[in-house]
Amino acid sequence: MTVGELIDFYLSVRHTGDLVGFDSLYEEDLALLKAKIQEFYGERETWLAMPEDAKLPEEIAEHASDLVAKFRSWSGAKQSD
């Protein structure tokens, strides 16, 4: 997973009025991902300043990929309602 993919995911989850509720449902998982990113990179601006095609460290990429899969499943179920 790349930095750009993680940013796209984050923006999809946080987009007001779009699929409201995922961030509440997976609040603990999102907080853990945020903590892992902060632990590895320090300041938020550090990882946001990285090239979008930069690969994420494995432990962050694994957790983020799991959340992306959950988000896709959740958004698909939400859209079919």
Secondary structure, 3 states (H helix, E strand, C coil): CEHHHHHHHHHHHHCCCCCCCHHHHCHHHHHHHHHHHHHHHCCHHHHHCCCCCCECCHHHHHHHHHHHHHHHHHHHHHHCC
